[in-house]
Amino acid sequence: MTKPTNPKDPRGFFQRHRTLILIVSLLLFLPPLALIFQVSTGDGDFCGPWCPRMFFTWREGMSLSAFLMGFARSFLGVLLLLAILGATFFLGRWWCSHLCPVGGATELGSRLVPRWLKINYSAVPAPPVRYGYLAAYLIAPAVGLGSLCCTYCNFAAVPRFFGALYNPADLVYFFRIYGIINLLLLFLLGFLARGGRAYCNFLCPVGALDALANRIGGRWGKRIRIDTHKCTGCGACKPACPTWAITMEGKGHKKAVIDPHSCMPCGECERVCQEGAVRYGKKS
Amino acid sequence: MRVKTVVIFLGALAFFLVAASTRFYDSAHSMGLIKADGGRARHPIVLDQGRDRYTLIATATVIPPYRGDVRVAVEGMPEMDVEIINNVPAIDLSPHRQPQFRDNVLFGVQPRDRIALWVILKRKAPGAAATGQVVSDQQAREAASECCPVAEPSPAPVAEASQRPGPKGRGSAQMLAFYDVSSGKQVLGMPITFRAKGGAHDETH
């Protein structure tokens, strides 16, 4: 069964061609080509100077100079994260919706999975889980409890999942307990999740910071917004959202409400809204 | 609604703190610096004793002015089969030069290169010697009492801690070692520590 779509598709160019952009992103970031990494540093994945998530963790007993050295070691990851947060502040979470090869891979992969096999996580409110994860991600190494960094990392697992076909080193990644756990997470929260974005929604520290920038910049920047005068409360947009960011709220006649902590400008809700009540733009 | 959110947040925080503190010691990652006068590993590789298979991830940066060919060896564990895999892109389209890895030697290492190796340690079949020769327990004991290195059929790799020189102050012979081929000098040593199962927590990353 195909989803009902708005015949006068109001979405912009980038939202209409999101699938194609995601595929190009996979070619640029993921093995076997991983062109962005190969051309810039000679690496094949995010691990190394491109890591956008390890440098901001403070480990117990770490000196300030060692902490700052982490920024220097991951200088491209630092720049990437700053660019992501800056762009999100003004334009919304375009990195997550259109460019991230990690979330993109699981979302595109989930589209190939039959609907009856998919797990619906929408009953679980994503923001408190995500920020619980982010808090543990920052607290655990700071107090010497351990680390979530690298051990449970979709930025490491997804490129190696694609590289395993070609590269023995990538295959080896999965032949250990952490590798098996990461593979299970990749399938259960990625490919088999409805919308393919449960991993991003629950366990991505970059996504968590990005969502904060999305929330803070919401007043000034461009976002997906719902015109409450046009919204009929039909609820068609709710199941279309890959990050289950839409809820139906209100007493009596319910209307769609977007959670800025989870929304990304994928435009799926805009596509299915028959009333044209969803638009991408600044606050009017 | 707010109470529910706080409860879920606290539950997630507790769950992920437990996840962070739970470590699996069948694999470990050590980072190091390759230097002409002897490099430095950030922390030892910590593994569980008595497993059949281990995976080590060794990443290292080459500090100037060192350049040369580097032999990589796992020392102190003759009862384990060792396979070392260089982590380079499968289809090499990079304009950057990569050190080539053949026969456990990294050829053409240059300043500021970044090395990433995956090392797989697999327990040999019981009774198989380092050379592939099959020996009985008794033969092994007799040989060991008379002479020197013979593969121990014992399942405990810790028992292999021998008299080989380890890194300063550690006294452990198990090590992932990097040697300059021309001079034979060690340019980096990553100590491998085995812990009894259920022992104290160690940071492996």
Chai-1 contact restraints between the chains, C-beta under 6 A:
chainA,res_idxA,chainB,res_idxB,connection_type,confidence,min_distance_angstrom,max_distance_angstrom,comment,restraint_id
A,P31,B,A90,contact,1.0,0.0,6.0,A-B,restraint_1
A,P32,B,A90,contact,1.0,0.0,6.0,A-B,restraint_2
A,P32,B,I91,contact,1.0,0.0,6.0,A-B,restraint_3
A,Q38,B,P89,contact,1.0,0.0,6.0,A-B,restraint_4
A,Q38,B,L93,contact,1.0,0.0,6.0,A-B,restraint_5
A,Q38,B,S94,contact,1.0,0.0,6.0,A-B,restraint_6
A,G42,B,S94,contact,1.0,0.0,6.0,A-B,restraint_7
A,G42,B,H96,contact,1.0,0.0,6.0,A-B,restraint_8
A,G42,B,Q98,contact,1.0,0.0,6.0,A-B,restraint_9
A,G44,B,P89,contact,1.0,0.0,6.0,A-B,restraint_10
A,P128,B,T5,contact,1.0,0.0,6.0,A-B,restraint_11
A,P128,B,I8,contact,1.0,0.0,6.0,A-B,restraint_12
A,P128,B,F9,contact,1.0,0.0,6.0,A-B,restraint_13
A,V129,B,A12,contact,1.0,0.0,6.0,A-B,restraint_14
A,G132,B,F9,contact,1.0,0.0,6.0,A-B,restraint_15
A,G132,B,A12,contact,1.0,0.0,6.0,A-B,restraint_16
A,G132,B,L13,contact,1.0,0.0,6.0,A-B,restraint_17
A,Y133,B,F16,contact,1.0,0.0,6.0,A-B,restraint_18
A,A135,B,L13,contact,1.0,0.0,6.0,A-B,restraint_19
A,A136,B,L13,contact,1.0,0.0,6.0,A-B,restraint_20
A,A136,B,F16,contact,1.0,0.0,6.0,A-B,restraint_21
A,A136,B,L17,contact,1.0,0.0,6.0,A-B,restraint_22
A,A136,B,A20,contact,1.0,0.0,6.0,A-B,restraint_23
A,A140,B,L17,contact,1.0,0.0,6.0,A-B,restraint_24
A,A140,B,A20,contact,1.0,0.0,6.0,A-B,restraint_25
A,L145,B,A20,contact,1.0,0.0,6.0,A-B,restraint_26
A,L145,B,S21,contact,1.0,0.0,6.0,A-B,restraint_27
A,G146,B,A20,contact,1.0,0.0,6.0,A-B,restraint_28
A,G146,B,S21,contact,1.0,0.0,6.0,A-B,restraint_29
A,S147,B,A20,contact,1.0,0.0,6.0,A-B,restraint_30
A,S147,B,H205,contact,1.0,0.0,6.0,A-B,restraint_31
A,L148,B,A20,contact,1.0,0.0,6.0,A-B,restraint_32
A,C150,B,H205,contact,1.0,0.0,6.0,A-B,restraint_33
A,Y166,B,A90,contact,1.0,0.0,6.0,A-B,restraint_34
A,N167,B,A90,contact,1.0,0.0,6.0,A-B,restraint_35
A,P168,B,I85,contact,1.0,0.0,6.0,A-B,restraint_36
A,A169,B,I85,contact,1.0,0.0,6.0,A-B,restraint_37
A,A169,B,N87,contact,1.0,0.0,6.0,A-B,restraint_38
A,A169,B,W118,contact,1.0,0.0,6.0,A-B,restraint_39
A,V172,B,W118,contact,1.0,0.0,6.0,A-B,restraint_40
A,R176,B,D26,contact,1.0,0.0,6.0,A-B,restraint_41
A,R176,B,S27,contact,1.0,0.0,6.0,A-B,restraint_42
A,R176,B,T55,contact,1.0,0.0,6.0,A-B,restraint_43
A,I177,B,F24,contact,1.0,0.0,6.0,A-B,restraint_44
A,I177,B,D26,contact,1.0,0.0,6.0,A-B,restraint_45
A,Y178,B,F24,contact,1.0,0.0,6.0,A-B,restraint_46
